[in-house]
Amino acid sequence: MKAMRVTQAGDPGVLQLQDIPQPAPAAGEALVRLHTAGVNYADIYMRSGAARIPIPFPFTPGIEGAGVVESVGPGVTEVKAGDRVAYATGSVGSYAEYHIVKASQLAPLHDEFSFDQGGAIILQGLTAHYLLHDFYPITRGSVVLVHAAAGGMGLLLVQWLTHLRAVTIGTVSTEEKARIAREAGADHVINYTRQDFVEEVRKITDGRGVDYVIDGVGKTTFTKNFEALRHRGWATIFGMASGPADPVVPNSLMAKSLTISGGALFNFITTRDELLRRSTEVFRGLREGFLKLRIDRVLPLDQAAEAHRLLESRQTTGKLLLKNDP
């Protein structure tokens, strides 16, 4: 089968299309014939060698995708051959024609949704769900700051917050991205290349600060979040697009009685019941229309290096996909 392989850490040029043996599913596993694979910052961390837990070389990147179950291993009851599925998994390998996945990690993809929709929303939709439902209790009128509000993740957060009747403040890097964030429902948008987001937050909130910050950027934003939060505010970090956040002295949180949490999706889909509950809510959002996907572009599998270049250079608004034509 065809697969994009990384044999050493480096820039996007280390991604190479190779022929490798097609795997067979073991007990509890399914072989998925992929139609689309999502591209994420996590893939970039792994390729560059910056991942918190390094991936041994060589490997095939990709942790989410959508396709059809080709075959299953012994003891599998969750899915069967021919089922349409979408998944986000801790095991790499979706930049390929086929991927072995634990059957318990496969969410059903109903016929009303395309493979592009499934591959574009599954990881970020599940992530948005836990960020908005498992930490700070968001209610009507809650004031929430979302960094990188025009990215694939940010747009889903903004739309879901709008559905929850929260007041959303988004940060972006260009005027075009500001327009896109407003169209998604952001009540206020801050261009952090021209404005200090802490000062703008204080103006917007009359000096009070925001209730909750959702931060997937990391190094360039996280410490300043504490200045943007109100007393007894909450910040959650779930990514590091600009690099790992600087260390925090725990006692520094006492002055405003702040709460910090960290999120990684795979801690929030530890059981099949949890996966199905969250994925059902994500696809309900698509069905009812309060979540709308923005797919920046769909590239052939062999252009994975270009997809990484685009994502790293912040030239995208919305989701990047790699496509097979099985």
C-alpha positions as a printed Julia matrix, in Angstrom:
326×3 Matrix{Float64}:
   0.0     0.0    0.0
   1.01    3.66  -0.37
   1.91    5.59   2.77
   3.69    8.82   3.65
   6.73    7.94   5.74
   9.05    9.9    8.03
  12.45    8.29   8.49
  14.09   11.13  10.45
  13.09   14.35  12.19
  13.12   17.42  10.01
  11.22   19.93   7.9
   8.26   18.93   5.68
  10.69   17.59   3.08
  11.28   14.48   5.19
   7.76   13.28   4.28
   8.16   10.71   1.49
   5.6     8.52  -0.28
   6.6     4.86  -0.05
   5.21    1.4   -0.72
   4.94   -0.61   2.5
   3.23   -3.91   3.33
  -0.51   -3.73   3.99
  -1.08   -4.71   7.63
  -3.6    -7.26   8.91
  -5.8    -6.57  11.94
  -5.09   -8.45  15.16
  -7.58   -9.21  17.94
  -9.7    -6.15  18.74
  -8.49   -4.25  15.67
  -9.95   -3.16  12.34
  -8.28   -2.37   9.03
  -9.72    0.88   7.66
  -9.47    1.73   3.96
  -9.02    5.48   4.16
 -10.75    8.08   2.0
  -9.52   11.16   3.88
  -7.02   11.93   6.63
  -6.99   15.09   8.71
  -3.81   17.16   9.06
  -3.05   18.49  12.55
  -0.34   20.34  14.47
   0.27   17.1   16.37
   1.54   15.61  13.09
   4.0    18.48  12.77
   5.29   18.0   16.32
   5.93   14.33  15.6
   7.57   14.94  12.22
   9.89   17.62  13.61
  10.82   15.62  16.7
   9.14   18.14  19.05
   6.4    15.82  20.3
   6.14   15.49  24.07
   6.42   11.72  23.64
   8.72   11.14  20.64
   7.56    8.7   17.95
  10.2     6.14  16.91
  11.36    6.43  13.29
  10.33    5.43  10.72
   6.6     6.06  11.02
   3.52    7.06   9.06
   1.98   10.29  10.45
  -1.7    10.98  10.95
  -4.03   10.42  13.91
  -7.46   10.95  12.36
  -9.3     9.87   9.27
 -12.48    8.57   7.69
 -13.11    5.58   5.49
 -14.58    2.1    5.29
 -13.78   -0.93   7.42
 -11.96   -3.39   5.15
 -11.65   -6.26   7.62
 -11.66   -6.94  11.36
  -9.58   -9.07  13.69
 -10.76  -11.77  16.08
 -13.25  -10.78  18.75
 -14.35   -7.5   17.17
 -18.03   -6.7   17.76
 -18.07   -2.9   17.5
 -17.79   -2.72  13.67
 -17.87   -5.0   10.65
 -16.47   -4.97   7.13
 -18.22   -2.35   5.0
 -19.02    0.04   7.87
 -18.35    3.73   7.24
 -16.31    5.16  10.14
 -14.39    8.19  11.37
 -11.78    8.17  14.08
  -9.23   10.08  16.11
  -6.68    7.77  17.67
  -3.45    7.86  19.61
  -1.83    5.5   17.11
  -0.24    7.16  14.08
  -0.76    5.97  10.52
  -3.63    7.72   8.73
  -1.45    9.31   5.99
  -1.88    6.07   4.06
  -4.28    3.97   2.02
  -4.97    1.69   4.99
  -4.66    2.08   8.76
  -4.99   -0.4   11.63
  -7.19    1.07  14.38
  -8.6    -0.34  17.61
 -12.22   -1.18  16.78
 -13.41    0.5   19.99
 -12.01    3.84  18.72
 -14.1     3.9   15.52
 -17.14    6.17  15.46
 -19.96    5.45  12.99
 -20.11    7.81  10.01
 -23.69    7.84   8.79
 -24.48    8.07   5.08
 -25.69   11.67   5.41
 -22.09   12.77   6.05
 -19.27   12.64   3.49
 -15.86   11.18   4.17
 -14.44   14.7    3.91
 -16.81   15.84   6.65
 -15.93   12.87   8.83
 -12.2    13.31   8.38
 -12.39   17.07   8.95
 -14.45   17.15  12.13
 -13.78   14.06  14.18
 -10.63   15.06  16.1
 -11.35   18.76  16.42
 -15.05   18.22  17.08
 -14.34   15.79  19.91
 -11.72   18.2   21.26
 -14.16   21.12  21.16
 -16.71   19.01  23.01
 -14.52   18.27  26.01
 -13.07   21.82  26.11
 -16.58   23.27  26.32
 -18.22   20.68  28.58
 -15.61   19.26  30.98
 -13.84   22.27  32.5
 -15.27   25.75  33.11
 -19.11   25.57  33.31
 -20.15   27.69  30.32
 -23.58   29.29  30.59
 -25.43   31.99  28.69
 -23.35   35.17  28.91
 -20.06   33.51  29.86
 -17.18   35.49  28.36
 -14.71   33.17  26.63
 -11.41   34.0   24.89
 -10.45   31.65  22.04
  -6.96   31.9   20.58
  -6.44   31.17  16.86
 -10.16   31.63  16.32
 -10.02   31.27  12.52
  -8.29   27.89  12.44
 -10.14   24.62  12.07
 -10.26   24.14  15.83
 -11.0    27.78  16.6
 -13.93   28.0   14.21
 -15.62   24.97  15.77
 -15.14   26.46  19.24
 -16.55   29.82  18.18
 -19.6    28.23  16.57
 -20.3    25.97  19.54
 -19.89   28.87  21.98
 -22.36   30.87  19.91
 -24.8    27.95  20.18
 -24.29   27.98  23.97
 -25.08   31.75  24.02
 -21.64   32.67  25.36
 -19.85   35.93  24.53
 -16.85   34.98  22.4
 -13.63   36.93  21.94
 -11.3    35.52  19.3
  -7.68   36.29  18.49
  -6.42   36.08  14.88
  -3.36   37.12  12.86
  -4.87   38.83   9.78
  -7.87   40.93   8.8
  -9.1    38.14   6.54
  -9.05   35.74   9.46
 -10.86   38.35  11.56
 -13.65   38.41   8.98
 -13.9    34.63   9.01
 -14.04   34.5   12.82
 -16.82   37.11  12.88
 -18.79   35.16  10.29
 -18.5    32.1   12.54
 -20.12   34.06  15.37
 -17.3    35.71  17.32
 -18.66   38.76  19.14
 -15.26   40.46  19.29
 -12.09   39.78  17.29
  -8.57   40.9   18.19
  -5.76   40.99  15.61
  -2.84   40.1   17.88
  -0.29   41.29  15.28
  -1.52   44.86  15.72
  -3.16   44.84  19.14
  -2.23   43.62  22.6
  -4.9    41.04  23.37
  -4.77   41.71  27.13
  -5.42   45.42  26.66
  -8.23   44.72  24.2
  -9.83   42.19  26.53
  -9.81   44.74  29.34
 -11.52   47.28  27.07
 -14.15   44.78  25.93
 -14.9    43.59  29.48
 -14.69   47.03  31.17
 -11.61   45.9   33.06
 -13.17   42.73  34.49
 -11.44   40.12  32.35
 -12.78   36.96  30.75
 -14.24   33.94  32.5
 -12.47   31.29  30.47
  -9.52   31.11  28.04
  -9.1    28.23  25.57
  -5.52   28.14  24.3
  -4.03   25.87  21.65
  -1.2    28.27  20.82
   1.02   27.93  23.88
   4.29   29.83  24.17
   3.28   33.22  22.74
  -0.05   33.42  24.57
  -0.33   31.32  27.68
   1.39   33.44  30.35
  -0.47   36.56  29.21
  -3.75   34.7   29.59
  -3.47   35.21  33.35
  -3.64   38.97  32.84
  -6.73   38.6   30.63
  -8.64   36.44  33.12
 -10.99   37.78  35.75
 -10.57   36.87  39.41
 -11.37   33.16  39.8
 -11.08   32.72  36.03
 -10.04   29.53  34.27
  -7.55   28.78  31.47
  -7.19   25.5   29.59
  -4.23   24.71  27.37
  -4.63   21.95  24.81
  -1.91   22.61  22.23
   1.37   24.36  21.47
   1.21   25.73  17.94
   3.85   28.36  18.82
   5.87   26.0   21.02
   5.57   24.75  24.61
   4.26   27.34  27.07
   6.69   28.82  29.58
   6.71   27.35  33.1
   4.3    28.83  35.65
   5.02   29.34  39.35
   2.01   27.78  41.1
   1.87   30.44  43.82
   1.44   33.11  41.13
  -2.11   31.83  40.65
  -3.06   32.85  44.18
  -3.29   36.6   43.52
  -6.41   36.18  41.36
  -7.37   32.66  42.49
  -6.96   31.32  38.96
  -7.47   27.77  37.75
  -5.33   26.14  35.03
  -6.07   22.86  33.33
  -4.48   20.89  30.52
  -6.37   18.88  27.95
  -5.45   16.05  25.57
  -8.29   14.43  23.64
  -7.26   10.85  24.28
  -7.9    11.3   28.01
 -11.51   12.16  27.2
 -12.4     9.21  24.96
 -11.03    6.46  27.17
 -14.12    4.26  26.81
 -16.29    3.44  23.82
 -19.34    4.87  25.58
 -17.53    8.2   26.03
 -16.43    8.23  22.39
 -19.94    7.52  21.13
 -21.49   10.13  23.44
 -19.14   12.85  22.29
 -19.17   11.9   18.59
 -22.98   11.79  18.6
 -23.02   15.37  19.88
 -20.47   16.48  17.28
 -22.41   15.03  14.36
 -25.65   16.38  15.82
 -24.08   19.83  15.58
 -23.38   19.26  11.88
 -26.86   17.87  11.29
 -28.62   20.74  13.06
 -26.38   23.33  11.45
 -24.91   25.05  14.47
 -21.57   23.55  13.46
 -20.41   24.27   9.92
 -17.14   22.94   8.56
 -14.66   25.15   6.79
 -12.3    22.97   4.79
  -9.41   25.11   3.61
  -8.32   22.63   0.96
  -8.08   18.94   0.13
  -4.73   17.73  -1.19
  -3.7    14.35  -2.61
  -1.91   12.05  -0.18
   1.42   12.56  -1.94
   1.25   16.31  -1.18
   1.41   15.85   2.58
   4.62   17.91   2.73
   2.81   20.87   1.16
  -0.01   20.47   3.69
   2.52   20.71   6.52
   4.13   23.8    4.98
   0.76   25.52   4.71
  -0.21   24.7    8.28
   3.14   25.75   9.75
   3.12   29.05   7.87
  -0.4    29.83   9.15
  -1.68   30.25   5.61
  -4.83   28.24   6.3
  -8.27   29.06   7.65
 -10.14   25.91   8.47
  -9.2    22.29   8.03
  -6.59   20.66   5.78
  -7.29   17.17   4.44
  -5.3    14.55   2.55
  -7.33   12.42   0.15
  -7.04    8.92  -1.23
  -9.05    7.69  -4.2
  -9.71    4.07  -3.25
